[in-house]
């Protein structure tokens, strides 16, 4: 075998050994408490898309979590108001948060929700039928919210319009 052939064989062996080593690097950090090592990070850029969040919880922590997720998703989408659309469909026990007469009780979280809708492609839509059952009319709900006839029908309509469903 000539020198070029020997060198190529050696390079191939080094590359193979490197690949094996990279496969087992997570195991180098392994211990009894961490048998599989630590997670690796995937650096992914997300294209803007259309997403709907189904908000029904009357728990303030759940609402805060949805607002966090909505804001972060919009940021991951590059704050792109042209190619992204994020709709939060409000119904059930979440309705009272958005009631004007509850503003003093939920002032901070409502200011946060409203700020997400300013200059963005984030919208809040509320089920008018469910609000009516709770004795709320459109003039009882904060002005950054849009009323739709029925949450379920709106969710179905948005899914037919290629919105991804999130809960």
HELIX and SHEET records of a PDB file:
HELIX    1   1 UNK A    3  UNK A   28  1                                  26    
HELIX    2   2 UNK A   60  UNK A   76  1                                  17    
HELIX    3   3 UNK A   92  UNK A   98  5                                   7    
HELIX    4   4 UNK A  100  UNK A  102  5                                   3    
HELIX    5   5 UNK A  103  UNK A  116  1                                  14    
HELIX    6   6 UNK A  128  UNK A  133  1                                   6    
HELIX    7   7 UNK A  138  UNK A  140  5                                   3    
HELIX    8   8 UNK A  151  UNK A  160  1                                  10    
SHEET    1   A 5 UNK A 145  UNK A 148  0                                        
SHEET    2   A 5 UNK A 122  UNK A 127  1                                        
SHEET    3   A 5 UNK A  85  UNK A  90  1                                        
SHEET    4   A 5 UNK A  50  UNK A  55  1                                        
SHEET    5   A 5 UNK A 164  UNK A 166  1                                        
END                                                                             
